[in-house]
Amino acid sequence: MKISSLTLAFALFLPSFVYADAQCGPFHLAGQAADGGWLTVDGQKVKQRKVTFLKEKGDTDNVKMHWTVAATKFSGNYAMDYLSKAGKATLEVEIVRSSRSQIKLSGSYDCQRSD
């Protein structure tokens, strides 16, 4: 089984802010150290992930992560952008539409650590 460098980077450089449990509006983010470092959102494993370091590679205080997560309250997906700059984190969420005629629903939430 090959592990992509992106997956490895995601697991190794996941910011400590997210690796600890965090609450971003109605979404609960949990780092699962016992599960190989996979992040879960409301108990659902992230389907797709992309990590972009905003300043320099490996700088986990300034990182943007894009996730696709299965929705728990309806059949569909969420597209999420987690942005951490200088220790402040926000989560931008959009419901993935199945057709362009559907209304675009999105929201932005401040994240708080939940110990």
Secondary structure as GFF3:
##gff-version 3
##sequence-region A 1 115
A	DSSP	alpha_helix	5	12	.	.	.	ID=ss1
A	DSSP	alpha_helix	16	19	.	.	.	ID=ss2
A	DSSP	beta_strand	22	24	.	.	.	ID=ss3
A	DSSP	beta_strand	27	32	.	.	.	ID=ss4
A	DSSP	three_ten_helix	33	35	.	.	.	ID=ss5
A	DSSP	beta_strand	38	41	.	.	.	ID=ss6
A	DSSP	beta_strand	44	53	.	.	.	ID=ss7
A	DSSP	beta_strand	62	70	.	.	.	ID=ss8
A	DSSP	beta_strand	77	85	.	.	.	ID=ss9
A	DSSP	beta_strand	88	95	.	.	.	ID=ss10
A	DSSP	beta_strand	106	113	.	.	.	ID=ss11
###
